[in-house]
Amino acid sequence: MNMNLGSSIPVPSVKELVSGKSFLEERVVPDRYLIPTTAANDYPTAAAPFSGDPVPVIDFTKLIDPHSQQTQLLKLHNACKNWGIFQLVGHGVSDELLKVMHRKSQEFFDMPAEEKIRYAQKPGSLEGYGQAFVISEDQNLEWCDMIFLKTIPTHIRKLEFWPQEHPHNFREALDTYSHDMRKTAVSIIGFIAMALGLDGKSFSEAFEGGNYDVRMNCYPPCPEPKRVIGISSHADISGITLLTDCGDIPGLQVLKDGEWVFVEPITNAIVVNIGIIMEVVSNGIYKAPYHRAAVNKQKDRFSIVNFCYPSKDFYIKPVEELINSDSLALYKSFTYDEYFQSFYERTNLSDDGVPFIDTLKI
């Protein structure tokens, strides 16, 4: 089975667009990047107030401490159930490694266009430098450049897309970063399972042998930030997703109780969000939240996203422990390949307005 995430038509680099002479003189956003006026109306600015509580913060050191574990597990359960997203502190990934990887990511996007194009996506694959899921010439574009790389297991890496000489030590930094983020994912998924009352060890083992992808994002400044979108609203198809912001510029937004809420960056925190796989496994108790990315008027924003998947022998279905006469299974059962095939087929269709998660329901 072809496990590529579909094709993506080559499109201009946004970073090169904003540095071009005509754009600098006219400061006019090309029509293809403009979002509909109706969508722009519900686009919050960084100063927009939210009527509820802030995005939950989970302290990993309290999860591993027997004295505080039960209290923190309850907090984790509520975060996954009510938000589907939380910020993880005390996670053990070194501050220095995060700084190095953030720097390498920025250095990549700051390279000359002729350097970056060496790592451009090829037909039939999402891997490499470009944009994701562009399937038609008249499709609206996101205000974002990205490089997408498969990182773990190491034998599936396509090193022709991994910058080698510039930025210096990029490959070495990403290798270390990927393994450290997997370690964090394996640990936190175990605790997420425990918060559901399940066997954390079996979930940790499934993700220990799982697949991991990295997407690095560059959101250049835009003179009309409310008229473009960095990344459109979506829920991740992963088990869980780990994100780090390369700076302190708010951009990630999560849909909470009908409102778009900024996830305010916390230095060296990891943003964890539930993916659709875990929504299915939890039988809908935990939700894969809809989220998107806003852009800034003055500054570039960079982020690194780690998509974490279980091993390929993991059966994607509601776990039996959560099914009983009072709580029937809400979702169908899928093999790993069936699940992804279902998703890939939908990316090549016109948007029918039906969320992917709804196609998985019984």
VEXMAR-668950 format. One line per field, with one value per residue (C-alpha): x, y, z; residue number from 1; residue in three letters. Coordinates in nm, 3 decimals. Last residue first. Layout:
BEGIN
u X | ...
v Y | ...
w Z | ...
resi NUM | ...
resn ALA | ...
// end
This chain:
BEGIN
u -2.110 | -1.878 | -1.560 | -1.708 | -1.789 | -1.420 | -1.337 | -1.566 | -1.845 | -1.849 | -1.822 | -1.476 | -1.372 | -1.201 | -0.829 | -0.787 | -1.079 | -0.899 | -0.599 | -0.815 | -0.983 | -0.648 | -0.509 | -0.771 | -0.763 | -0.384 | -0.388 | -0.669 | -1.005 | -1.298 | -1.610 | -1.689 | -1.957 | -1.926 | -2.208 | -2.185 | -2.459 | -2.455 | -2.076 | -1.779 | -1.494 | -1.294 | -1.331 | -1.118 | -1.290 | -1.121 | -0.792 | -0.609 | -0.236 | -0.028 | 0.114 | 0.267 | 0.103 | 0.128 | 0.285 | 0.280 | 0.551 | 0.497 | 0.769 | 0.668 | 0.791 | 0.635 | 0.772 | 0.702 | 0.508 | 0.147 | 0.132 | -0.034 | -0.310 | -0.289 | -0.572 | -0.732 | -1.023 | -0.988 | -0.949 | -1.187 | -1.145 | -1.453 | -1.533 | -1.489 | -1.146 | -0.987 | -1.177 | -1.073 | -0.723 | -0.697 | -0.848 | -0.558 | -0.541 | -0.328 | -0.006 | 0.163 | 0.520 | 0.651 | 0.995 | 0.873 | 0.496 | 0.322 | -0.039 | -0.274 | -0.511 | -0.881 | -1.132 | -1.479 | -1.759 | -1.709 | -1.335 | -1.184 | -0.805 | -0.575 | -0.201 | -0.050 | 0.082 | 0.437 | 0.669 | 0.936 | 0.990 | 0.660 | 0.671 | 0.403 | 0.332 | 0.049 | -0.136 | -0.266 | -0.251 | -0.534 | -0.514 | -0.831 | -0.859 | -0.913 | -0.688 | -0.318 | -0.171 | -0.498 | -0.534 | -0.761 | -0.711 | -0.334 | -0.354 | 0.006 | 0.131 | 0.436 | 0.580 | 0.441 | 0.716 | 0.623 | 0.829 | 0.643 | 0.784 | 0.663 | 0.671 | 0.571 | 0.514 | 0.718 | 0.731 | 0.377 | 0.230 | 0.449 | 0.323 | -0.035 | 0.025 | 0.193 | -0.087 | -0.343 | -0.675 | -0.866 | -0.904 | -0.641 | -0.420 | -0.445 | -0.342 | -0.057 | 0.074 | 0.034 | 0.248 | 0.540 | 0.551 | 0.511 | 0.796 | 1.029 | 0.921 | 1.010 | 1.358 | 1.405 | 1.293 | 1.508 | 1.824 | 1.768 | 1.663 | 1.984 | 2.206 | 2.031 | 2.051 | 2.421 | 2.494 | 2.187 | 2.311 | 2.540 | 2.283 | 1.923 | 1.697 | 1.480 | 1.733 | 1.746 | 1.424 | 1.374 | 1.192 | 1.486 | 1.490 | 1.159 | 1.100 | 1.168 | 0.931 | 0.985 | 0.757 | 0.901 | 0.661 | 0.577 | 0.265 | 0.001 | -0.241 | -0.352 | -0.700 | -0.736 | -0.751 | -0.460 | -0.587 | -0.461 | -0.265 | -0.258 | 0.045 | 0.278 | 0.644 | 0.964 | 0.992 | 0.759 | 0.401 | 0.449 | 0.302 | 0.505 | 0.824 | 0.839 | 1.120 | 1.450 | 1.677 | 1.426 | 1.555 | 1.897 | 1.767 | 1.524 | 1.803 | 1.811 | 1.595 | 1.351 | 1.634 | 1.786 | 1.449 | 1.425 | 1.785 | 1.723 | 1.414 | 1.608 | 1.893 | 1.660 | 1.462 | 1.786 | 1.907 | 1.581 | 1.623 | 1.331 | 1.237 | 0.865 | 0.854 | 0.584 | 0.309 | 0.052 | -0.293 | -0.531 | -0.844 | -1.026 | -1.299 | -1.209 | -0.832 | -0.793 | -1.036 | -0.842 | -0.510 | -0.642 | -0.763 | -0.421 | -0.257 | -0.454 | -0.378 | -0.006 | 0.069 | 0.224 | 0.334 | 0.544 | 0.551 | 0.249 | 0.369 | 0.697 | 0.494 | 0.322 | 0.002 | -0.114 | -0.476 | -0.563 | -0.700 | -1.037 | -1.346 | -1.468 | -1.184 | -1.063 | -0.928 | -0.591 | -0.408 | -0.676 | -0.972 | -1.095 | -1.472 | -1.532 | -1.254 | -1.448 | -1.746 | -1.512 | -1.380 | -1.005 | -0.749 | -0.440 | -0.538 | -0.625 | -0.263 | -0.201 | -0.117 | 0.176 | 0.242 | 0.615 | 0.726 | 0.505 | 0.653 | 1.011 | 0.977 | 1.043 | 0.678 | 0.659 | 0.984 | 0.849 | 0.517 | 0.696 | 0.517 | 0.316 | 0.407 | 0.101 | 0.072 | 0.025 | -0.110 | 0.006 | 0.227 | 0.143 | 0.123 | 0.000
v 0.364 | 0.662 | 0.682 | 0.917 | 1.162 | 1.187 | 1.300 | 1.602 | 1.615 | 1.942 | 1.766 | 1.907 | 1.798 | 1.463 | 1.380 | 1.439 | 1.199 | 0.904 | 0.968 | 0.953 | 0.623 | 0.473 | 0.589 | 0.404 | 0.094 | 0.069 | 0.083 | -0.173 | -0.023 | -0.073 | 0.144 | 0.421 | 0.495 | 0.173 | 0.149 | 0.311 | 0.204 | -0.163 | -0.163 | -0.039 | 0.151 | -0.160 | -0.289 | -0.011 | 0.189 | 0.099 | 0.153 | -0.180 | -0.129 | -0.358 | -0.054 | 0.086 | 0.391 | 0.739 | 1.065 | 1.380 | 1.621 | 1.989 | 2.254 | 2.621 | 2.946 | 3.292 | 3.571 | 3.919 | 4.239 | 4.158 | 3.816 | 3.501 | 3.281 | 2.902 | 2.650 | 2.410 | 2.168 | 1.949 | 1.570 | 1.484 | 1.249 | 1.058 | 0.985 | 0.610 | 0.656 | 0.465 | 0.673 | 1.005 | 0.863 | 0.797 | 1.140 | 1.318 | 1.464 | 1.774 | 1.829 | 2.171 | 2.131 | 2.397 | 2.550 | 2.907 | 2.913 | 3.026 | 3.147 | 2.897 | 3.146 | 3.065 | 3.044 | 3.034 | 2.780 | 2.610 | 2.579 | 2.588 | 2.599 | 2.872 | 2.852 | 3.189 | 3.365 | 3.504 | 3.394 | 3.208 | 2.882 | 2.733 | 2.362 | 2.117 | 1.755 | 1.569 | 1.265 | 0.950 | 1.128 | 1.229 | 1.591 | 1.803 | 2.090 | 2.465 | 2.613 | 2.680 | 3.028 | 3.187 | 3.514 | 3.820 | 3.891 | 3.915 | 4.199 | 4.327 | 3.967 | 3.852 | 3.516 | 3.195 | 2.931 | 2.577 | 2.266 | 1.938 | 1.628 | 1.270 | 0.980 | 0.616 | 0.374 | 0.115 | 0.307 | 0.422 | 0.072 | 0.009 | 0.325 | 0.217 | -0.126 | 0.031 | 0.276 | 0.005 | 0.189 | 0.402 | 0.690 | 0.891 | 0.583 | 0.598 | 0.965 | 0.867 | 0.611 | 0.859 | 1.102 | 0.862 | 0.739 | 1.095 | 1.222 | 0.946 | 1.019 | 1.384 | 1.283 | 1.059 | 1.329 | 1.599 | 1.387 | 1.310 | 1.669 | 1.807 | 1.562 | 1.634 | 2.011 | 2.002 | 2.320 | 2.464 | 2.414 | 2.122 | 1.840 | 1.951 | 1.643 | 1.594 | 1.363 | 1.185 | 1.000 | 0.848 | 0.514 | 0.331 | 0.573 | 0.463 | 0.748 | 1.078 | 1.129 | 1.486 | 1.778 | 2.120 | 2.411 | 2.752 | 2.924 | 3.177 | 2.906 | 2.884 | 2.888 | 2.622 | 2.741 | 2.531 | 2.216 | 1.955 | 2.158 | 1.912 | 2.052 | 2.332 | 2.327 | 2.165 | 1.788 | 1.497 | 1.532 | 1.276 | 1.196 | 1.445 | 1.556 | 1.804 | 2.059 | 1.991 | 2.149 | 2.435 | 2.549 | 2.644 | 2.831 | 3.019 | 3.155 | 3.019 | 3.189 | 2.895 | 2.658 | 2.891 | 2.919 | 2.541 | 2.514 | 2.777 | 2.601 | 2.276 | 2.431 | 2.608 | 2.289 | 2.096 | 2.359 | 2.355 | 1.980 | 1.748 | 1.634 | 1.706 | 1.956 | 2.147 | 2.013 | 2.251 | 2.109 | 2.008 | 1.799 | 2.073 | 1.925 | 1.556 | 1.576 | 1.857 | 1.691 | 1.365 | 1.546 | 1.724 | 1.390 | 1.240 | 1.533 | 1.463 | 1.092 | 1.149 | 1.397 | 1.167 | 0.903 | 1.164 | 1.075 | 1.288 | 1.573 | 1.597 | 1.605 | 1.928 | 1.973 | 2.321 | 2.369 | 2.623 | 2.934 | 2.940 | 3.084 | 3.414 | 3.455 | 3.805 | 3.901 | 4.074 | 3.841 | 3.907 | 3.681 | 3.565 | 3.527 | 3.795 | 3.665 | 3.347 | 3.539 | 3.756 | 3.449 | 3.386 | 3.567 | 3.370 | 3.325 | 3.694 | 3.804 | 4.014 | 4.374 | 4.547 | 4.752 | 4.829 | 4.532 | 4.304 | 4.429 | 4.393 | 4.039 | 3.966 | 3.885 | 3.643 | 3.466 | 3.388 | 3.279 | 3.031 | 2.987 | 2.667 | 2.313 | 2.082 | 1.850 | 1.475 | 1.231 | 1.160 | 0.872 | 0.532 | 0.350 | 0.000
w 1.318 | 1.311 | 1.102 | 0.840 | 1.122 | 1.217 | 0.863 | 0.896 | 0.634 | 0.438 | 0.103 | 0.039 | -0.309 | -0.310 | -0.314 | 0.061 | 0.121 | -0.037 | 0.185 | 0.500 | 0.420 | 0.318 | 0.651 | 0.854 | 0.638 | 0.670 | 1.051 | 1.064 | 1.130 | 1.366 | 1.342 | 1.588 | 1.849 | 2.047 | 2.302 | 2.644 | 2.884 | 2.785 | 2.786 | 2.586 | 2.755 | 2.848 | 2.491 | 2.343 | 2.070 | 1.739 | 1.558 | 1.570 | 1.633 | 1.408 | 1.229 | 1.547 | 1.703 | 1.549 | 1.668 | 1.454 | 1.570 | 1.488 | 1.484 | 1.487 | 1.335 | 1.335 | 1.120 | 1.250 | 1.182 | 1.091 | 1.252 | 1.124 | 1.262 | 1.281 | 1.307 | 1.553 | 1.573 | 1.876 | 1.868 | 2.150 | 2.446 | 2.558 | 2.193 | 2.211 | 2.374 | 2.085 | 1.828 | 1.985 | 2.023 | 1.650 | 1.579 | 1.746 | 2.096 | 2.133 | 2.322 | 2.328 | 2.452 | 2.688 | 2.634 | 2.703 | 2.733 | 2.412 | 2.448 | 2.288 | 2.130 | 2.159 | 1.875 | 2.029 | 1.975 | 2.308 | 2.245 | 1.896 | 1.927 | 1.795 | 1.734 | 1.648 | 1.957 | 1.911 | 2.192 | 2.000 | 1.814 | 1.927 | 2.006 | 1.900 | 1.995 | 1.822 | 1.954 | 1.789 | 1.455 | 1.220 | 1.338 | 1.349 | 1.102 | 1.066 | 0.798 | 0.850 | 0.831 | 0.725 | 0.534 | 0.555 | 0.926 | 0.879 | 0.625 | 0.599 | 0.644 | 0.835 | 0.725 | 0.881 | 0.868 | 0.965 | 1.041 | 1.004 | 1.169 | 1.131 | 1.375 | 1.324 | 1.610 | 1.795 | 2.122 | 2.044 | 2.084 | 2.389 | 2.559 | 2.490 | 2.645 | 2.949 | 3.019 | 3.082 | 3.081 | 3.335 | 3.091 | 3.283 | 3.258 | 2.878 | 2.883 | 3.118 | 2.873 | 2.587 | 2.790 | 2.825 | 2.465 | 2.336 | 2.555 | 2.435 | 2.079 | 2.134 | 2.250 | 1.947 | 1.705 | 1.867 | 1.848 | 1.478 | 1.406 | 1.557 | 1.368 | 1.039 | 1.080 | 1.175 | 0.974 | 0.806 | 0.544 | 0.467 | 0.489 | 0.456 | 0.489 | 0.178 | 0.006 | 0.342 | 0.279 | 0.624 | 0.633 | 0.795 | 1.088 | 1.229 | 1.292 | 1.109 | 0.816 | 0.702 | 0.612 | 0.527 | 0.543 | 0.402 | 0.531 | 0.438 | 0.322 | -0.038 | -0.192 | -0.460 | -0.821 | -0.948 | -0.778 | -0.529 | -0.275 | 0.017 | 0.202 | 0.100 | -0.004 | 0.123 | 0.152 | 0.204 | 0.082 | -0.193 | -0.531 | -0.730 | -0.551 | -0.266 | -0.268 | -0.089 | -0.349 | -0.359 | -0.020 | -0.155 | -0.461 | -0.238 | -0.019 | 0.338 | 0.602 | 0.608 | 0.701 | 0.958 | 1.131 | 1.165 | 1.281 | 1.550 | 1.680 | 1.688 | 1.886 | 2.129 | 2.192 | 2.247 | 2.496 | 2.692 | 2.737 | 2.672 | 3.024 | 3.018 | 3.306 | 3.120 | 2.896 | 2.748 | 2.689 | 2.410 | 2.371 | 2.560 | 2.781 | 2.770 | 2.725 | 2.981 | 3.225 | 3.208 | 3.254 | 3.566 | 3.700 | 3.623 | 3.806 | 4.124 | 4.100 | 4.036 | 4.316 | 4.576 | 4.325 | 4.136 | 3.765 | 3.680 | 3.902 | 3.707 | 3.387 | 3.486 | 3.284 | 3.179 | 3.069 | 2.794 | 2.967 | 3.145 | 2.979 | 2.835 | 2.590 | 2.513 | 2.170 | 2.202 | 1.964 | 1.704 | 1.656 | 1.310 | 1.319 | 1.055 | 0.834 | 0.766 | 0.630 | 0.423 | 0.243 | 0.285 | 0.072 | -0.034 | -0.400 | -0.427 | -0.388 | -0.072 | -0.161 | 0.012 | -0.307 | -0.277 | -0.066 | -0.274 | -0.602 | -0.477 | -0.345 | 0.022 | 0.094 | -0.201 | -0.111 | 0.234 | 0.083 | -0.142 | -0.472 | -0.531 | -0.637 | -0.653 | -0.357 | -0.384 | -0.130 | 0.222 | 0.113 | 0.255 | -0.079 | 0.000
resi 362 | 361 | 360 | 359 | 358 | 357 | 356 | 355 | 354 | 353 | 352 | 351 | 350 | 349 | 348 | 347 | 346 | 345 | 344 | 343 | 342 | 341 | 340 | 339 | 338 | 337 | 336 | 335 | 334 | 333 | 332 | 331 | 330 | 329 | 328 | 327 | 326 | 325 | 324 | 323 | 322 | 321 | 320 | 319 | 318 | 317 | 316 | 315 | 314 | 313 | 312 | 311 | 310 | 309 | 308 | 307 | 306 | 305 | 304 | 303 | 302 | 301 | 300 | 299 | 298 | 297 | 296 | 295 | 294 | 293 | 292 | 291 | 290 | 289 | 288 | 287 | 286 | 285 | 284 | 283 | 282 | 281 | 280 | 279 | 278 | 277 | 276 | 275 | 274 | 273 | 272 | 271 | 270 | 269 | 268 | 267 | 266 | 265 | 264 | 263 | 262 | 261 | 260 | 259 | 258 | 257 | 256 | 255 | 254 | 253 | 252 | 251 | 250 | 249 | 248 | 247 | 246 | 245 | 244 | 243 | 242 | 241 | 240 | 239 | 238 | 237 | 236 | 235 | 234 | 233 | 232 | 231 | 230 | 229 | 228 | 227 | 226 | 225 | 224 | 223 | 222 | 221 | 220 | 219 | 218 | 217 | 216 | 215 | 214 | 213 | 212 | 211 | 210 | 209 | 208 | 207 | 206 | 205 | 204 | 203 | 202 | 201 | 200 | 199 | 198 | 197 | 196 | 195 | 194 | 193 | 192 | 191 | 190 | 189 | 188 | 187 | 186 | 185 | 184 | 183 | 182 | 181 | 180 | 179 | 178 | 177 | 176 | 175 | 174 | 173 | 172 | 171 | 170 | 169 | 168 | 167 | 166 | 165 | 164 | 163 | 162 | 161 | 160 | 159 | 158 | 157 | 156 | 155 | 154 | 153 | 152 | 151 | 150 | 149 | 148 | 147 | 146 | 145 | 144 | 143 | 142 | 141 | 140 | 139 | 138 | 137 | 136 | 135 | 134 | 133 | 132 | 131 | 130 | 129 | 128 | 127 | 126 | 125 | 124 | 123 | 122 | 121 | 120 | 119 | 118 | 117 | 116 | 115 | 114 | 113 | 112 | 111 | 110 | 109 | 108 | 107 | 106 | 105 | 104 | 103 | 102 | 101 | 100 | 99 | 98 | 97 | 96 | 95 | 94 | 93 | 92 | 91 | 90 | 89 | 88 | 87 | 86 | 85 | 84 | 83 | 82 | 81 | 80 | 79 | 78 | 77 | 76 | 75 | 74 | 73 | 72 | 71 | 70 | 69 | 68 | 67 | 66 | 65 | 64 | 63 | 62 | 61 | 60 | 59 | 58 | 57 | 56 | 55 | 54 | 53 | 52 | 51 | 50 | 49 | 48 | 47 | 46 | 45 | 44 | 43 | 42 | 41 | 40 | 39 | 38 | 37 | 36 | 35 | 34 | 33 | 32 | 31 | 30 | 29 | 28 | 27 | 26 | 25 | 24 | 23 | 22 | 21 | 20 | 19 | 18 | 17 | 16 | 15 | 14 | 13 | 12 | 11 | 10 | 9 | 8 | 7 | 6 | 5 | 4 | 3 | 2 | 1
resn ILE | LYS | LEU | THR | ASP | ILE | PHE | PRO | VAL | GLY | ASP | ASP | SER | LEU | ASN | THR | ARG | GLU | TYR | PHE | SER | GLN | PHE | TYR | GLU | ASP | TYR | THR | PHE | SER | LYS | TYR | LEU | ALA | LEU | SER | ASP | SER | ASN | ILE | LEU | GLU | GLU | VAL | PRO | LYS | ILE | TYR | PHE | ASP | LYS | SER | PRO | TYR | CYS | PHE | ASN | VAL | ILE | SER | PHE | ARG | ASP | LYS | GLN | LYS | ASN | VAL | ALA | ALA | ARG | HIS | TYR | PRO | ALA | LYS | TYR | ILE | GLY | ASN | SER | VAL | VAL | GLU | MET | ILE | ILE | GLY | ILE | ASN | VAL | VAL | ILE | ALA | ASN | THR | ILE | PRO | GLU | VAL | PHE | VAL | TRP | GLU | GLY | ASP | LYS | LEU | VAL | GLN | LEU | GLY | PRO | ILE | ASP | GLY | CYS | ASP | THR | LEU | LEU | THR | ILE | GLY | SER | ILE | ASP | ALA | HIS | SER | SER | ILE | GLY | ILE | VAL | ARG | LYS | PRO | GLU | PRO | CYS | PRO | PRO | TYR | CYS | ASN | MET | ARG | VAL | ASP | TYR | ASN | GLY | GLY | GLU | PHE | ALA | GLU | SER | PHE | SER | LYS | GLY | ASP | LEU | GLY | LEU | ALA | MET | ALA | ILE | PHE | GLY | ILE | ILE | SER | VAL | ALA | THR | LYS | ARG | MET | ASP | HIS | SER | TYR | THR | ASP | LEU | ALA | GLU | ARG | PHE | ASN | HIS | PRO | HIS | GLU | GLN | PRO | TRP | PHE | GLU | LEU | LYS | ARG | ILE | HIS | THR | PRO | ILE | THR | LYS | LEU | PHE | ILE | MET | ASP | CYS | TRP | GLU | LEU | ASN | GLN | ASP | GLU | SER | ILE | VAL | PHE | ALA | GLN | GLY | TYR | GLY | GLU | LEU | SER | GLY | PRO | LYS | GLN | ALA | TYR | ARG | ILE | LYS | GLU | GLU | ALA | PRO | MET | ASP | PHE | PHE | GLU | GLN | SER | LYS | ARG | HIS | MET | VAL | LYS | LEU | LEU | GLU | ASP | SER | VAL | GLY | HIS | GLY | VAL | LEU | GLN | PHE | ILE | GLY | TRP | ASN | LYS | CYS | ALA | ASN | HIS | LEU | LYS | LEU | LEU | GLN | THR | GLN | GLN | SER | HIS | PRO | ASP | ILE | LEU | LYS | THR | PHE | ASP | ILE | VAL | PRO | VAL | PRO | ASP | GLY | SER | PHE | PRO | ALA | ALA | ALA | THR | PRO | TYR | ASP | ASN | ALA | ALA | THR | THR | PRO | ILE | LEU | TYR | ARG | ASP | PRO | VAL | VAL | ARG | GLU | GLU | LEU | PHE | SER | LYS | GLY | SER | VAL | LEU | GLU | LYS | VAL | SER | PRO | VAL | PRO | ILE | SER | SER | GLY | LEU | ASN | MET | ASN | MET
// end
